[in-house]
Amino acid sequence: MVAGLGATADVPARFVKAIMMTAAFLYEHRGDPGRLLSDAATLLDRYRLQCLGG
């Protein structure tokens, strides 16, 4: 069981790529506060939950 998605093979490739990009970015820019993760975030925008109202 992997984060509620079932088998590891059920994790969408887009998520795997975003996680790997984030890990690489954080490693390369360790100690640099305020850097943005825009490339990885763009991959996941499609899955972002929208909250309307209060």
PAKOLBA-649246 format. One record per residue: residue in one letter; x, y, z of N, C-alpha, C, CB in turn; residue number from 1. Coordinates in pm, 1 decimal, padded with zeros to 6 digits, always signed. Glycine has a CB too. Layout:
N
ATOM   gukol         nu         nv         nw        cau        cav        caw         cu         cv         cw        cbu        cbv        cbw   drenfi
ATOM       A          X          Y          Z          X          Y          Z          X          Y          Z          X          Y          Z      NUM
...
This chain:
54
ATOM   gukol         nu         nv         nw        cau        cav        caw         cu         cv         cw        cbu        cbv        cbw   drenfi
ATOM       M   +00083.9   -00118.3   +00000.0   +00000.0   +00000.0   +00000.0   +00088.3   +00124.5   +00000.0   -00095.4   -00000.1   +00121.7        1
ATOM       V   +00069.9   +00211.1   -00096.2   +00149.9   +00332.6   -00107.9   +00057.1   +00452.9   -00105.6   +00235.6   +00331.3   -00237.5        2
ATOM       A   +00051.2   +00522.1   +00006.3   -00026.0   +00646.6   +00020.2   -00167.8   +00633.5   -00033.8   +00044.8   +00760.1   -00051.4        3
ATOM       G   -00229.8   +00520.0   -00013.7   -00368.4   +00502.7   -00055.4   -00387.3   +00477.0   -00204.1   -00445.7   +00622.1   -00017.6        4
ATOM       L   -00281.5   +00460.8   -00279.9   -00294.4   +00438.5   -00423.4   -00286.2   +00291.1   -00460.8   -00187.8   +00515.1   -00496.8        5
ATOM       G   -00270.4   +00204.0   -00365.3   -00258.6   +00061.8   -00395.6   -00113.3   +00023.4   -00413.1   -00338.1   +00026.3   -00521.1        6
ATOM       A   -00083.2   -00047.4   -00519.5   +00054.2   -00091.8   -00546.0   +00140.5   +00025.1   -00593.5   +00055.2   -00204.8   -00651.2        7
ATOM       T   +00270.6   +00010.4   -00580.4   +00363.4   +00114.3   -00624.1   +00344.3   +00146.7   -00771.6   +00507.5   +00071.2   -00598.3        8
ATOM       A   +00313.3   +00048.0   -00851.8   +00293.6   +00068.9   -00994.9   +00171.8   +00156.1   -01024.8   +00279.3   -00064.5   -01064.9        9
ATOM       D   +00080.9   +00173.2   -00927.5   -00038.7   +00254.3   -00948.2   -00014.1   +00404.0   -00930.4   -00146.5   +00210.0   -00853.6       10
ATOM       V   +00103.2   +00440.9   -00880.3   +00135.5   +00582.5   -00862.1   +00159.0   +00643.6   -01000.3   +00261.7   +00601.4   -00769.3       11
ATOM       P   +00085.1   +00749.3   -01034.0   +00101.5   +00810.2   -01166.5   +00244.4   +00858.3   -01190.0   +00005.0   +00926.9   -01182.8       12
ATOM       A   +00292.6   +00839.2   -01310.7   +00429.2   +00877.4   -01347.0   +00453.1   +01025.9   -01322.4   +00457.1   +00843.3   -01493.9       13
ATOM       R   +00349.5   +01106.6   -01339.5   +00360.3   +01250.9   -01316.7   +00399.2   +01279.2   -01171.9   +00227.5   +01321.4   -01351.1       14
ATOM       F   +00342.2   +01202.6   -01075.5   +00375.2   +01221.0   -00933.8   +00518.3   +01179.3   -00905.7   +00279.2   +01141.2   -00845.2       15
ATOM       V   +00558.5   +01066.7   -00962.0   +00694.8   +01017.7   -00941.1   +00795.5   +01120.0   -00993.9   +00715.1   +00880.4   -01010.7       16
ATOM       K   +00769.6   +01173.1   -01112.7   +00859.9   +01271.2   -01172.3   +00865.8   +01397.9   -01087.7   +00815.6   +01305.1   -01315.1       17
ATOM       A   +00751.0   +01444.2   -01039.1   +00747.5   +01564.9   -00956.6   +00824.2   +01545.2   -00826.2   +00602.9   +01604.5   -00926.6       18
ATOM       I   +00810.9   +01428.8   -00765.0   +00883.8   +01399.8   -00641.1   +01034.3   +01397.3   -00667.2   +00837.7   +01265.0   -00581.0       19
ATOM       M   +01074.6   +01334.1   -00776.4   +01216.7   +01327.6   -00809.0   +01272.4   +01466.1   -00842.5   +01239.7   +01232.0   -00926.3       20
ATOM       M   +01196.2   +01547.6   -00914.0   +01239.8   +01683.4   -00946.3   +01252.7   +01767.8   -00819.9   +01141.5   +01749.5   -01044.2       21
ATOM       T   +01157.2   +01752.3   -00727.5   +01161.2   +01827.5   -00602.1   +01281.9   +01787.5   -00519.0   +01032.5   +01805.7   -00522.1       22
ATOM       A   +01307.1   +01657.7   -00507.6   +01422.5   +01610.3   -00430.4   +01553.1   +01662.0   -00491.4   +01423.8   +01455.6   -00424.3       23
ATOM       A   +01565.0   +01656.9   -00623.0   +01685.9   +01705.3   -00690.1   +01702.6   +01855.3   -00670.9   +01681.4   +01671.9   -00839.6       24
ATOM       F   +01593.7   +01929.6   -00683.4   +01598.6   +02074.5   -00665.6   +01641.9   +02110.4   -00523.9   +01462.0   +02137.0   -00696.6       25
ATOM       L   +01579.9   +02046.0   -00424.7   +01613.1   +02075.7   -00285.5   +01758.3   +02040.4   -00254.3   +01519.4   +02000.0   -00191.3       26
ATOM       Y   +01808.9   +01932.8   -00313.2   +01948.3   +01894.2   -00291.7   +02042.9   +01997.6   -00354.8   +01975.1   +01753.2   -00350.6       27
ATOM       E   +02013.2   +02036.1   -00478.2   +02100.0   +02129.2   -00549.5   +02099.4   +02268.2   -00487.0   +02058.0   +02138.2   -00694.5       28
ATOM       H   +01987.7   +02306.7   -00425.3   +01972.8   +02442.1   -00370.7   +01965.9   +02442.3   -00218.7   +01848.3   +02507.8   -00427.3       29
ATOM       R   +02023.3   +02342.7   -00154.1   +02021.1   +02340.7   -00008.6   +02096.8   +02462.5   +00043.4   +02082.9   +02208.8   +00046.5       30
ATOM       G   +02039.0   +02526.7   +00142.7   +02099.2   +02646.8   +00199.0   +02058.0   +02774.3   +00128.4   +02247.0   +02634.8   +00195.6       31
ATOM       D   +01982.4   +02765.1   +00018.9   +01932.5   +02883.2   -00052.8   +01786.2   +02905.6   -00016.5   +01948.8   +02866.6   -00207.2       32
ATOM       P   +01757.7   +02988.7   +00081.8   +01617.4   +03010.7   +00119.5   +01541.7   +03088.0   +00011.4   +01609.5   +03086.2   +00252.8       33
ATOM       G   +01415.4   +03059.8   -00000.5   +01330.5   +03135.3   -00091.5   +01330.0   +03090.6   -00235.8   +01369.7   +03273.5   -00087.6       34
ATOM       R   +01391.3   +02978.1   -00268.6   +01389.4   +02930.1   -00406.7   +01253.3   +02867.1   -00437.2   +01504.0   +02827.8   -00431.2       35
ATOM       L   +01207.6   +02876.6   -00560.4   +01076.1   +02825.3   -00599.5   +01087.3   +02690.2   -00668.8   +01005.3   +02924.9   -00691.0       36
ATOM       L   +00987.6   +02607.4   -00648.9   +00981.2   +02474.7   -00712.2   +00880.9   +02476.8   -00827.3   +00942.0   +02365.4   -00608.2       37
ATOM       S   +00889.2   +02574.7   -00914.4   +00785.9   +02594.7   -01014.6   +00770.7   +02478.3   -01112.8   +00814.8   +02719.2   -01090.3       38
ATOM       D   +00879.0   +02415.4   -01155.3   +00868.1   +02307.3   -01254.1   +00791.4   +02187.3   -01197.5   +01008.2   +02263.0   -01300.1       39
ATOM       A   +00825.4   +02146.7   -01077.7   +00756.9   +02033.6   -01015.8   +00613.4   +02070.6   -00981.6   +00831.5   +01987.5   -00889.9       40
ATOM       A   +00591.5   +02192.0   -00935.7   +00456.3   +02236.0   -00900.4   +00365.9   +02238.3   -01023.1   +00460.4   +02375.0   -00835.5       41
ATOM       T   +00421.3   +02274.8   -01138.0   +00344.3   +02278.5   -01261.9   +00292.6   +02139.3   -01298.7   +00429.8   +02335.0   -01375.9       42
ATOM       L   +00372.1   +02037.2   -01274.0   +00328.7   +01900.5   -01304.1   +00207.3   +01859.7   -01220.7   +00443.2   +01802.7   -01279.9       43
ATOM       L   +00196.4   +01916.0   -01101.3   +00090.6   +01874.7   -01009.0   -00029.8   +01967.8   -01007.6   +00146.0   +01864.7   -00871.1       44
ATOM       D   -00026.1   +02079.5   -01079.8   -00137.5   +02174.8   -01080.2   -00269.3   +02109.5   -01118.5   -00108.1   +02288.8   -01175.2       45
ATOM       R   -00263.8   +02015.8   -01207.7   -00384.2   +01947.5   -01255.0   -00456.9   +01874.1   -01141.3   -00347.7   +01848.5   -01365.8       46
ATOM       Y   -00383.3   +01834.7   -01038.5   -00440.1   +01757.2   -00928.4   -00470.3   +01841.9   -00805.1   -00345.9   +01645.9   -00890.9       47
ATOM       R   -00447.4   +01971.7   -00812.1   -00468.7   +02061.5   -00699.3   -00618.6   +02074.4   -00669.2   -00407.0   +02200.4   -00728.4       48
ATOM       L   -00653.2   +02065.9   -00543.0   -00792.5   +02081.2   -00501.7   -00823.9   +02230.4   -00489.3   -00819.9   +02006.8   -00366.8       49
ATOM       Q   -00937.4   +02269.4   -00542.1   -00980.9   +02408.4   -00533.4   -01083.0   +02421.5   -00422.0   -01039.9   +02457.2   -00668.1       50
ATOM       C   -01063.5   +02518.1   -00335.5   -01158.3   +02543.8   -00226.2   -01228.9   +02674.6   -00253.3   -01086.6   +02547.6   -00087.8       51
ATOM       L   -01359.3   +02670.7   -00259.8   -01438.4   +02790.5   -00283.0   -01522.6   +02818.2   -00159.9   -01527.4   +02775.5   -00408.7       52
ATOM       G   -01530.4   +02941.6   -00121.5   -01611.9   +02978.3   -00006.2   -01534.2   +02963.3   +00123.1   -01738.0   +02893.7   -00001.0       53
ATOM       G   -01604.2   +02974.9   +00234.0   -01535.4   +02975.4   +00361.5   -01559.1   +02855.7   +00437.9   -01572.7   +03088.7   +00440.5       54
